[in-house]
């Protein structure tokens, strides 16, 4: 009897706890973006960073900056309405960066593919613009060392506060994360509701038995 009573009391609680765990699981996923802070774009300046890839995906290495300021400084490269085409004499994008990359001490710089696009990048709403300078496939859990060397005078972008970032760039990746989070939310809701209903039913049965006695 005691064991049965204990299971009736704890089983609904375990369902509710499990629901909470499922709901919080997306919060513990590795970040798909590594932000290494401001970078000096004066010619010849270098920056070396170490990081661990959270996913086995295609990553973009780039500069994230204030979208509004960047659009004013380089409208032909940032503002979609003013992108440069072959029939226009447009001002070139001021920054140019060479990268070297190693994994667990082994040089894999040859795997880094420069971005050949003349304009555009990733837009974070109306807040940020990320110029994707190069792409590389990374493996989850591996330790990487990245060195970025400015090969041109990109100091004109200083007021846009450019930051060196490495972010997942696989098509559909972020949509997949959103779907996983939504699925986790739905499952968590079902577990919590079932646990609450089960607990309520047990409570009502207990009250009835008490009233009968």
Buried (B, 14 or more C-beta within 10 A) or exposed (E): EEEEEEEBEEEBEEBBBBBBEBBEBBEEEEEBBBEBEEBBBEEEBEBEBEBEBBBEBBBBBBBBBBBBBBBEBBBBBBBEEBBBEEEEEBEEBBBBBBBBBBBEEEEBEEEBEBBEEBBBBBEEEEEBBBBBBBBBBBEEEEEBBBBBBBEBBBBEBBEBBBBBBBBBBBEEBEEEBEEEBEEBBEBBEEBBEBBBEBBEEBEEEEEEEEEEE
